[in-house]
Amino acid sequence: MHLNFPFSVSQVLWTLTFAAHLVLLVVLLGRDRIARYPWFTASIALFAVRLLAEVLLAGRMAPPILARIFITMADLAAVVGLLVVLEMARRAFGSARRRTWVIGALALIVVAGGVLVVWGPWPARKELVLDSQMAVLRLMQLLAQKGDLLVDLLTVQLGLLVVLFGRHFKAGWHSHTQRIVIGLSTVAASWLTIAAVWQVIASTVHPHTQAEYERIIGLGAKMVNANKVVYIAVLVWWIACLWMDEPGTVDAKEPSGPLRIPEAAAAAETLTAEGDGQASGNEANGKA
């Protein structure tokens, strides 16, 4: 008996990804994490909006208008991604000296910038003109692609720094900051690996038949789906970690109950001091 499953792999992954984003937003809101990680929350919300736009707008609008919307959202996502990296770096190493901050930031930017320059094809300078709307869209798409790549490179480096040195500052192993950065760097490393493999395939493999071409395209789709699975796993990791409080923190919403040990000890000391004072007064009156 063959089961007829009406949904494709892409549809299932889209549904799981969108649902995980909604649950994560609920956790960020319900557990009061938004004030601490505003740009991370904004990036999750923006990703959910982009997912929803893919379904609601695809095939219902003219292709030029649709391209403008998607490319604009991609550029916005790249800018927000850079702000997320800065936010996580400040949360993790906010107590570091300014000189250490400047040196570390410059080192990350130099390494990421160097990799960005040699990674992938760049258009010729004469092609970077703004003489038409199509040329503007091409430039915006280039900025979105290179911006995403820069964010991924910076995120992977920041993840390594947080894992190695985070415990000496404000990003220990059980902190929310380190767990968020680990998730971000995992997704970034996964996507960079897939992009590097696909670049090698595109530059070395030259299909001669339609079947070979379709097989290569199918391989690319499988790698993209694998990256989506990694992202879903990271979303689940964030949901679980951000739902729990960090070790050493006290829930402000904890209801008042019996005296805890420190409070009971302080109350006992107060009563003892008052009793000693009264006893001394009685003794003095007796002598008088």
C-alpha positions as CSV (number, residue, x, y, z in Angstrom):
1,M,0.0,0.0,0.0
2,H,1.4,3.4,-1.0
3,L,0.6,6.4,1.1
4,N,-0.4,9.5,-0.9
5,F,1.2,12.4,0.9
6,P,-0.2,15.6,-0.7
7,F,2.6,17.9,0.5
8,S,6.1,18.3,-0.8
9,V,9.3,18.5,1.2
10,S,9.5,22.2,0.7
11,Q,6.0,22.8,1.9
12,V,6.6,20.7,5.0
13,L,9.8,22.6,5.8
14,W,8.1,25.9,5.2
15,T,5.3,25.1,7.6
16,L,7.7,23.9,10.3
17,T,9.9,26.9,9.9
18,F,7.0,29.4,10.1
19,A,5.4,27.6,13.0
20,A,8.8,27.6,14.9
21,H,9.2,31.3,14.3
22,L,5.7,32.0,15.7
23,V,6.4,29.9,18.8
24,L,9.8,31.6,19.3
25,L,8.2,35.1,19.1
26,V,5.6,34.0,21.7
27,V,8.5,32.8,24.0
28,L,10.4,36.1,23.5
29,L,7.3,38.0,24.4
30,G,6.0,35.9,27.2
31,R,9.3,35.5,28.9
32,D,10.3,39.2,28.6
33,R,13.3,38.6,26.4
34,I,12.5,41.3,23.8
35,A,13.8,44.2,25.9
36,R,17.2,42.4,26.2
37,Y,17.4,41.2,22.6
38,P,15.4,43.7,20.5
39,W,17.3,43.3,17.2
40,F,17.3,39.5,17.5
41,T,13.6,39.6,18.0
42,A,13.2,42.0,15.0
43,S,15.2,39.5,12.8
44,I,13.0,36.6,13.8
45,A,9.8,38.7,13.1
46,L,11.2,39.9,9.7
47,F,12.1,36.4,8.7
48,A,8.5,35.3,9.5
49,V,7.1,38.1,7.4
50,R,9.4,37.1,4.5
51,L,8.2,33.6,4.7
52,L,4.6,34.7,4.8
53,A,5.2,37.0,1.8
54,E,6.5,34.2,-0.3
55,V,3.2,32.4,0.0
56,L,0.8,35.3,-0.1
57,L,2.4,37.4,-2.9
58,A,4.0,34.8,-5.2
59,G,1.9,34.5,-8.3
60,R,-0.5,37.3,-7.3
61,M,1.6,40.3,-8.3
62,A,3.5,41.4,-11.4
63,P,7.1,40.0,-11.4
64,P,8.8,43.5,-11.4
65,I,6.8,44.6,-8.3
66,L,7.4,41.3,-6.6
67,A,11.1,41.5,-7.2
68,R,11.3,45.0,-5.7
69,I,9.5,43.8,-2.6
70,F,11.6,40.7,-2.1
71,I,14.9,42.5,-2.8
72,T,14.0,45.4,-0.5
73,M,13.2,42.9,2.3
74,A,16.5,41.0,1.6
75,D,18.4,44.3,2.0
76,L,16.6,45.1,5.2
77,A,17.3,41.6,6.5
78,A,21.0,42.1,5.9
79,V,21.0,45.4,7.8
80,V,19.1,43.8,10.7
81,G,21.6,40.9,10.6
82,L,24.5,43.2,11.1
83,L,22.7,44.9,14.0
84,V,22.1,41.4,15.6
85,V,25.8,40.7,15.4
86,L,26.6,44.0,17.1
87,E,23.9,43.4,19.7
88,M,25.2,39.9,20.6
89,A,28.8,41.2,20.7
90,R,27.8,43.9,23.1
91,R,25.9,41.5,25.3
92,A,28.8,39.0,25.3
93,F,31.7,41.3,25.7
94,G,30.2,44.5,27.1
95,S,32.5,44.4,30.1
96,A,35.6,44.2,28.0
97,R,38.0,47.2,27.8
98,R,37.4,49.7,25.0
99,R,40.8,48.9,23.5
100,T,40.0,45.2,23.5
101,W,36.7,45.9,21.9
102,V,38.2,48.0,19.1
103,I,41.0,45.5,18.3
104,G,38.5,42.6,18.3
105,A,36.0,44.4,16.1
106,L,38.7,45.4,13.6
107,A,40.1,41.9,13.5
108,L,36.6,40.4,12.7
109,I,35.9,43.0,10.0
110,V,39.3,42.5,8.4
111,V,39.0,38.7,8.2
112,A,35.4,38.8,7.1
113,G,36.1,41.6,4.5
114,G,39.1,39.6,3.1
115,V,37.0,36.5,2.7
116,L,34.1,38.5,1.2
117,V,36.4,40.0,-1.5
118,V,37.7,36.7,-2.8
119,W,34.3,34.8,-2.4
120,G,32.2,34.4,-5.4
121,P,32.1,36.4,-8.6
122,W,31.8,40.2,-8.6
123,P,30.3,42.2,-11.4
124,A,32.5,44.4,-13.5
125,R,32.7,48.1,-12.4
126,K,31.2,49.2,-15.7
127,E,28.1,47.1,-14.8
128,L,27.5,49.0,-11.6
129,V,25.5,51.8,-13.1
130,L,22.1,53.2,-12.0
131,D,20.7,54.1,-15.4
132,S,17.6,52.1,-15.1
133,Q,15.3,50.5,-12.6
134,M,16.6,47.1,-13.5
135,A,20.1,48.2,-12.8
136,V,19.0,49.5,-9.4
137,L,17.4,46.2,-8.6
138,R,20.6,44.3,-9.6
139,L,22.7,46.5,-7.4
140,M,20.2,46.1,-4.5
141,Q,20.3,42.3,-5.0
142,L,24.1,42.3,-5.0
143,L,24.1,44.3,-1.7
144,A,21.7,41.8,-0.2
145,Q,23.8,38.8,-1.3
146,K,27.1,40.2,-0.1
147,G,25.5,41.6,3.0
148,D,24.2,38.2,4.0
149,L,27.6,36.7,3.3
150,L,29.3,39.3,5.5
151,V,26.8,38.7,8.3
152,D,27.4,34.9,8.1
153,L,31.2,35.4,8.2
154,L,31.0,37.8,11.2
155,T,28.6,35.5,13.0
156,V,30.8,32.4,12.7
157,Q,33.8,34.4,14.1
158,L,31.7,35.8,16.9
159,G,30.5,32.3,17.7
160,L,34.1,31.1,18.1
161,L,35.0,34.0,20.3
162,V,32.0,33.5,22.5
163,V,32.7,29.8,22.9
164,L,36.3,30.4,23.7
165,F,36.2,33.5,25.8
166,G,32.6,34.1,26.7
167,R,32.8,32.6,30.2
168,H,35.4,35.3,31.2
169,F,32.8,38.0,30.4
170,K,29.0,37.9,30.3
171,A,28.4,35.0,28.0
172,G,28.9,31.8,30.0
173,W,27.8,28.4,28.8
174,H,24.3,28.6,30.3
175,S,23.7,32.2,29.3
176,H,21.0,33.1,26.8
177,T,23.6,35.2,24.8
178,Q,25.9,32.3,24.2
179,R,23.1,30.0,23.2
180,I,21.7,32.5,20.8
181,V,25.2,33.1,19.3
182,I,25.8,29.3,19.0
183,G,22.6,28.9,17.1
184,L,23.3,31.8,14.8
185,S,26.9,30.6,14.1
186,T,25.6,27.0,13.5
187,V,23.1,28.2,10.8
188,A,25.8,30.6,9.3
189,A,28.4,27.8,9.1
190,S,25.9,25.4,7.6
191,W,25.0,27.9,4.9
192,L,28.6,28.9,4.2
193,T,29.5,25.2,3.7
194,I,26.6,24.7,1.3
195,A,27.5,27.9,-0.6
196,A,31.1,26.8,-0.9
197,V,30.2,23.3,-2.1
198,W,27.8,24.7,-4.6
199,Q,30.4,27.2,-5.9
200,V,32.8,24.3,-6.5
201,I,30.1,22.3,-8.3
202,A,29.1,25.3,-10.5
203,S,32.7,25.9,-11.5
204,T,33.9,22.3,-12.1
205,V,30.8,20.4,-13.3
206,H,29.5,21.1,-16.8
207,P,26.4,19.1,-17.6
208,H,26.1,17.9,-21.2
209,T,22.5,16.6,-21.1
210,Q,19.2,17.7,-19.6
211,A,19.3,14.7,-17.2
212,E,22.7,15.8,-15.9
213,Y,21.5,19.3,-15.5
214,E,18.4,18.3,-13.6
215,R,20.4,16.0,-11.4
216,I,22.7,18.9,-10.4
217,I,19.7,21.2,-9.7
218,G,18.2,18.4,-7.6
219,L,21.4,18.1,-5.6
220,G,21.3,21.9,-5.0
221,A,17.7,21.7,-3.8
222,K,18.6,18.8,-1.4
223,M,21.4,20.9,0.1
224,V,19.1,23.9,0.6
225,N,16.6,21.6,2.3
226,A,19.3,20.3,4.6
227,N,20.2,23.8,5.6
228,K,16.5,24.4,6.4
229,V,16.5,21.4,8.6
230,V,19.5,22.7,10.5
231,Y,17.7,26.1,10.9
232,I,14.5,24.4,12.3
233,A,16.7,22.5,14.8
234,V,18.3,25.8,15.9
235,L,14.8,27.4,16.3
236,V,13.8,24.5,18.5
237,W,17.0,25.0,20.5
238,W,16.3,28.7,20.9
239,I,12.7,28.0,22.0
240,A,13.8,25.6,24.7
241,C,16.8,27.8,25.9
242,L,14.9,31.1,26.0
243,W,12.0,29.6,27.8
244,M,14.2,28.7,30.7
245,D,15.8,31.3,33.0
246,E,19.5,31.7,33.1
247,P,21.2,30.1,36.1
248,G,21.5,32.5,39.1
249,T,18.6,34.7,38.1
250,V,15.5,35.1,40.2
251,D,12.1,35.2,38.5
252,A,10.6,38.6,39.3
253,K,7.1,37.1,39.1
254,E,7.7,34.6,41.9
255,P,4.7,34.8,44.3
256,S,5.5,35.8,47.9
257,G,5.6,32.8,50.3
258,P,7.3,31.7,53.5
259,L,10.5,33.4,54.5
260,R,13.5,32.0,52.6
261,I,16.6,31.1,54.5
262,P,18.4,34.5,54.2
263,E,15.3,36.4,55.2
264,A,14.6,34.1,58.1
265,A,18.2,34.5,59.3
266,A,17.9,38.3,59.2
267,A,14.6,38.2,61.1
268,A,16.1,35.9,63.7
269,E,19.0,38.3,64.2
270,T,16.6,41.3,64.6
271,L,14.5,39.5,67.2
272,T,17.7,38.4,69.1
273,A,19.0,42.0,69.2
274,E,15.6,43.3,70.4
275,G,15.5,40.6,73.1
276,D,19.0,41.5,74.3
277,G,18.1,45.2,74.5
278,Q,15.0,44.5,76.6
279,A,17.0,42.2,78.9
280,S,19.7,44.9,79.4
281,G,17.0,47.5,80.3
282,N,15.3,45.2,82.8
283,E,18.7,44.4,84.5
284,A,19.5,48.1,84.7
285,N,16.1,48.9,86.3
286,G,16.6,46.1,88.8
287,K,20.0,47.5,89.9
288,A,18.5,50.9,90.3
